[in-house]
Amino acid sequence: MEYFTRNNTARRILEHPEVKKYLGIFLPPQLLSGLTEEYLDYELSKLEQVLQMPWGGPFIPEILLDAANRVMELTEEKRFRFWPLWHDAPEPFVPESTEDGGINDKKNVCLMRVKTNGNPAGREGKPHPAAVICPGGGYELLSVQNEGIDLAEYMEQQGYAAYVLLYRVSPHRYPEPQKDLALAIKFLRSHAEEFGIDPQKILLMGSSAAGHLCVSESAYHEEIDRSLMEDLGREQPKLQERYRGIPARADAVCGIYPVIDFLQYAHEPSFQAISGGKEELRDKLSMQKHVPGDFPPTFLWACRDDQLVPYQNTELMTEALKEKGIRTRAYLYPQGGHGCGLAKGTSAEGWTKELLLFLAEN
């Protein structure tokens, strides 16, 4: 298989026909916005030294390399498998790459499975618990690599069947992304025997704004399910019948530096993206105020040095869950910032082991 390296030019990578076709699945184009024509013939190792990105940091070659090599794995090794959620499609199905780095149409909403060696680990023939992993991105794009694929590969190694959800983002507003997530839960339960998963052990994992996605779908799962089934009745009656009676409530939730509050500690870009600026949704989507008694057991964590989403979001949700008697565990780590995913090399690196311990107690 052809792999790209730091010795390749940006042009060599970006003009590869398969990369041109599929790069948008794995890499939001916004992360390459500073890579203009004048820099395309530089080798990536040189770009690291000369190119400053619009947000002030240096160009990081690994961002492009990792995504481009994922494309090669997709096309040559067939390491990724996709299932569309809003329609049936012959395999192999691959979502269309988009210009804005997000999913902008129901036809491309899908679950992605990453094949790993010994995938998934352990369990001795028993059904595996499943994880639906939702990448963050402020409801504007999807950070598929570090908040999707990396987490999926880790969970697979721990014995989970892990699926990355590619869900709709802005200009789609609440509750459209939540319907995508509800549909993913129902899809997995309907295919539990085929996929070898336990339909009563479905974990939602969401980073940043996707933490809000997982929490809001869990809080409003009945309301979301009704709206979803109405949509299917109009658009896909066969799917409506297939999913009738299958619950859209997950069995556990993991919020990774989650967006929760849109009042005192708001991440305003996420609110604007999911609400379209409708102030009447600000209270409804401040999830610490709307925790039902049947909310799933929940694990939360964030870093105190997070400069993007205030760590108080995690504190507010933790307090609200405990007030309702929901089994909850939360950690605030001193250092790690935002968007750190598995958080290797930071004070938060142990969060994954704590999550597994929490889930084992359930």
N, C-alpha and C positions, 0 to 999 in steps of 0.2 A: 504494500500500500504506500502511496505517496504521502509523505508528511512534510509540512512546511516547517522551516526553521528561522532563526533570527538572521540567517544569511540571505534569505529571500527578500526581494524588494516588495514594498506594499503593492505595487502594480501587479507583480507576478501572482500574488495571492488573490487580490480583489478581482482580477480579470480571468481567473480560472473559471470555466463555465459552470462547474458544480457549485463553487463558492458563490458566484453571482446569483445562482438560483436559490440557494438555501441558507445563506449566511444570516438572513434576518430572523430565522427561527431561533438561532443561538445567541445573537448579538444585536442589541438595539443600535440602530445606526447613529443615534445621538452620541454614543461613546466614541465614534470615529469622526465627529463633526469638525475637528481641527485638521484632519488629514486631507488637505487640499491638493490640487494638481501639482503644485510646486514640490511637494514632498513624496510623490508616489514612486519615484525612481530611486529613492534612498533605500538601502538595506535597513531592516528593522533595528538591528543593533546600532546603526548610526542615528536613526530617528529618535531613539531613546535619549540621545545626547543633544539634539538640536530642536526638537519639536515640543513646544508648550501647548497644552490643550486649553480650550476656551475657559475652563473652570480654574486654571492656574497651575495645575500639576503637570508633570512631564508625561509624554506618551509612554505607555507601558506596553511593550511588544506582546507580552503574554495574553493580553486581552484579545488581540486579533488572532494570534497563533492558536490559542485554545479553541476559539470559535471555528476557525477555518479547518482545524484538524478534526473537530467534531463533525463538520460537514463531510469530510473524507470518510470518517467512520460510518456515517449515515449511508453514504452512497456506495462504498466499496465493501465494508465489513457487515453492513446491515445490522449494526449494533443497537439501533433505535427502532422501536415499533410504535405506531400511532393508531389510536382508535378514535374516529370522529364521534361526537356525542349527540349532535342535533340531527343526524341522518345516518343511514346505513350506506356503506361504501365498500366496494371490492378492495381487497388488499393486494398489494401494499398501498396504504393511504399515507400521504405526506401532506401536511398543511402547506398552504402557499406562503412564501416569504412576503413580508409586508415592508413598505417603505418607512414606516414609523416605529418599527420594532415591537408592535403589539399585535394582538388578534383583533381584527376589525369586522369580522363577519362570522355568523353562526356556523357557516360551512367549515371554518377552520378551527373551531373550538374542539379540543381533543385532549386525550390522555396520552402521555408518552412514557413508555417503559424503556429503561436502560438495561441492556443485557450485560451481566458481569460474570466473571468466572465463579462457578459454584452458585449460581443465581436462582433463588435466594438461599442463604445458608441455613443449615440445621433443620430442626423440626421433625426429622425421621418420618417423612411421609404424611405428617399431620398438616391440616390447613394452616397457611401462614396468616398472621395479621397483615393488614394492608395499610399503607400510608399514602394519602393524597397530599402531595407537596405543591404548594402554591407559591411561585416566585413573587417577590415584591417588585416595586417599581412605581409607587405612588399612584396606582390606577391609571398610569399613562404609558407604561412600557413593562416588559417582563425581564427580570434579571435571571435568565434561565440557567446560566452556568453555576455561579456560586450559591444561589438561593434555590436552585432546582436540581440540576444534575448531580452536583457534588453531594447534596443532602441525600438524594435518591441512592447514590452508590453506597454511601455510608449505611443507610437503613437496610439496604439489601444485604450488606455484610453482617448485619445484626439479626437476620432472619425474617425481615419484612419483605413483602412484595410492594415495591415502591413505584408510584406513578406520579409523574409531573403533570400538573394541569396547565394547559395553555388556554387561558380564559380571556374574555373580551375586556378591553380597557377603554378609556376615553377615546371617542365621544360617547361610548355607551355608559349609561348612568345606572344608579341603583334602581331596581334590584337585578339588573341584567347579569353582572358578574356572579352575583349570589345564585342565580338560577343555573349558571354553568357549573358551579360547585355542587349544588344539589343534584344536578343531573349526573355528575361524576360519581357521587355516592350511590345513587340508584343504579347506575350502569354496573358498578363493581359488584353490588349485591346481586344483581340479576345474572351476573357471570361468575358467581363465587365458585361453583363447582368446577366449571371449565378452567378457571384461573388458579384453582387450588388455594383459595383464600377463605378466611373465616368471616362470614358476613356480619358477625357481631363484634368484630374487632377492627373497625376502620378508624384510623387516626388521621386528623387533619393537621398539617403543618404549614404555617404561613409566616412569611417574613415581612416586617414593616407593614405596608398597606395591605399585603395579603394576610397578615395577622388579623387586621380588621375584617377582611373578607371572611376568614374562617369563623371569627367570633360572631359576626353579624348573621351569617347563614345559620350558625348553631342556635343563636337566640331567636331568630325568626323562622325557623325551619318549617313550621306548619304553614305560615303565610307564604313563604317562598315556594313551597311545594305546590300549594294551590295555584299560584300564578303560573308556575312552570307547567303544570298539567293542563291548564287552559291553553297555553301557547302550543303545547304538543297536540291538543285536540284540534286546533285550527290548522296546524302546519304538518304534523306527522301523527295521524291517528293510530298507526300501527305501533309507534313508540309509546304513545299514551297508554295503549292497552297493555303493552309489555311491562310498563313501570307502575301500573295502577296498584296501589296498596303497598308498595315498597317504600319504607320510610326514608326520609332525606336527612335524618339526624345522625350525625357521626357518634362514635363511641368514646372518643377522646379528642382533645384539642391541644396543640402546642403553638403558642404565640412567641415568635422570635423577634425581639425588639419591636413589638407590635404598635401600630397606630390604634388607639382606642377612643380617645376623647377629641371632640371637635368644639369644645368650649374653652376651658381655661388653658389647656396644654395642647392645643391643636397643631397638627401638621397641616397647615392651610392648603398647600397644593393638593394633598390627597382629598381634602374635602371638596375643593373646587372640581376636581376630576370626577369624583363619584357622584356628586350632587348636581353638577352644572351650576353651582352657585345658589341653589334654592335654600334660602335661610330656614324654611319650614322643616328641612331635613336635618338641621344641625343637632337638635335634641334627639331625634329618633336614631341618628347614627352615632351618637355618643354612647358607646355600648355599656359603659359602667352603670348607666341609668336604666338599663333594660335587660337585666339578667333574670331569666325565668327559673322556676324551680327544677326544671328537667335539664338544665344546662349540663353538658358532658364534663367529666373530670378534666381539669385543665392544668397545663404546665406553662409557665411564662418566664421569660428572662429578658434582661436588657442591660445596658452598660451605663454607668453614671456619667461617662464622658461623651455620651451620644449628643452630637451637636445638631442633629436633624430632627429626630423624634424624641421629645423629652421623656426621660425614664419614668416620669410621674404617670405616664400612660399605663405602664405596667403596675405601678402601685395602686392606681385607682381601680383597675380591673380586679386585682387581687383582693382588695378590700370588699368590692361588690360581690365577688364569688363567695368569699368566706361568710359574708352576711346572709347569703342564701343557703348556706350549708353545703356548698359544692366542694367536693374534694379538690384541693388546689395546692400547688407548690410553685413558688416563685423565687427567682434569684436576681439580685442586682450586683453586677460585677463592676469593679472600679474602672477597668480599662478594656477597650475593644472597639469603641466608637459605634458607627452604624454601618450596616451592610457587610458585616464580617462573616456571615454564613457559619461555617463550622468553627470559626474563631480561632484557628490554629495560631499559636504564638502570642495569644492575648490572655488576659486573666480569665476570660470566659471560656477557655478551651474545654473545660470539663463539663460544659452544659449537656453535651450529648449523653454522657454516662449518667448524669443525674436524671435526664429524661427517661432513659431505659429503666432505671431503678423505679421511678415513679410509675411507669406503665406496668412493670412487673407486679406492683402491689395492687393493681386494679382487678 
